[in-house]
Amino acid sequence: MQILRTNPLNAQVWLDDLFSAKAVEKGGVVRRAIRDVEREIGRSALIAEVRRRGFHLIECGGQFIVICNVGHMQVIC
């Protein structure tokens, strides 16, 4: 895996754009391709921001799925 040296300002702009989606305001779901996240900001930056917001992050099928809700999450199947 390639280690990226992203510009912190560009990373913040990318995160601001992701979390400005209407779905975030409504407690919904946003998703991004893992390869895009790794190229633009790096996995650890996304994880840190999701944790800071108290949201939930799932990785599945080459996608990161962010559940933009601080409520209890239960995976059924």
C-alpha positions, 0 to 999 in steps of 0.5 A, a space after each residue: 500500500 502506498 503511503 500518501 503525503 496529503 496537504 492537510 488543507 486539501 484533506 480538510 476541504 475534502 472532508 468538509 465536502 463529504 460531511 456537507 452532504 444533505 444525508 449527513 444533516 439528516 442522519 443518513 449514509 454517505 459512501 466513498 470508494 476506498 481507493 478514492 479515500 486513500 488517494 485523497 486523504 488517507 484511511 486514517 484521516 477518514 477514520 479519525 473524522 468519523 470517530 470525532 463526529 461519533 458516527 459509524 464506519 463500515 468497509 465493504 466491497 471496496 467502499 467506505 460507508 459512513 452512517 452519520 448518526 450517533 445512535 446505537 448500531 447493530 449489524 443484523 446480518 
